[in-house]
């Protein structure tokens, strides 16, 4: 079983990168994509409001 986690450092960088206000009542505004590879993990986060992306990797 794979466990995908956002570290506290990643969370801090996401908060600094984020500048959009959520459009719906739930407050959700990000799409998270976790891509496991043979040498590590790629994490892509896309803002549903402005469509900007930020990427992290764990190699």
C-alpha positions as CSV (number, residue, x, y, z in Angstrom):
1,X,0.0,0.0,0.0
2,X,1.4,3.4,-1.0
3,X,1.1,6.3,1.4
4,X,1.1,9.8,-0.1
5,X,1.8,12.6,2.3
6,X,2.4,16.4,2.1
7,X,5.3,17.3,4.5
8,X,5.1,20.3,6.7
9,X,7.7,22.1,4.6
10,X,5.7,21.4,1.4
11,X,2.6,22.8,3.2
12,X,4.5,25.9,4.2
13,X,5.6,26.5,0.5
14,X,2.0,25.8,-0.7
15,X,0.7,28.5,1.6
16,X,3.3,31.0,0.4
17,X,2.5,30.2,-3.2
18,X,-1.3,30.3,-2.8
19,X,-2.9,33.7,-3.4
20,X,-6.4,32.7,-4.7
21,X,-9.7,32.8,-2.8
22,X,-11.8,29.6,-3.1
23,X,-14.9,29.9,-5.4
24,X,-17.2,27.4,-3.6
25,X,-18.6,26.9,-0.1
26,X,-16.3,24.0,0.7
27,X,-13.1,26.1,0.4
28,X,-11.5,23.4,-1.7
29,X,-9.3,24.8,-4.5
30,X,-6.5,22.4,-5.2
31,X,-6.1,19.3,-7.2
32,X,-3.3,17.0,-6.0
33,X,-1.5,14.6,-8.3
34,X,0.9,12.0,-6.9
35,X,3.1,10.3,-9.4
36,X,5.3,7.4,-8.1
37,X,8.3,6.7,-10.2
38,X,11.1,4.2,-10.0
39,X,13.4,6.7,-8.3
40,X,11.0,8.7,-6.1
41,X,7.7,10.6,-6.0
42,X,6.5,13.6,-7.9
43,X,3.8,15.8,-6.4
44,X,1.9,18.3,-8.5
45,X,-0.6,20.7,-7.1
46,X,-2.9,22.8,-9.3
47,X,-5.0,25.7,-8.2
48,X,-8.6,25.2,-9.5
49,X,-9.1,28.9,-9.5
50,X,-6.2,30.3,-11.5
51,X,-4.8,27.0,-12.9
52,X,-1.2,27.7,-11.7
53,X,0.9,24.6,-10.7
54,X,3.6,23.9,-8.2
55,X,5.6,20.7,-8.2
56,X,7.7,18.9,-5.6
57,X,9.8,15.8,-5.8
58,X,11.1,13.3,-3.3
59,X,14.2,11.6,-4.8
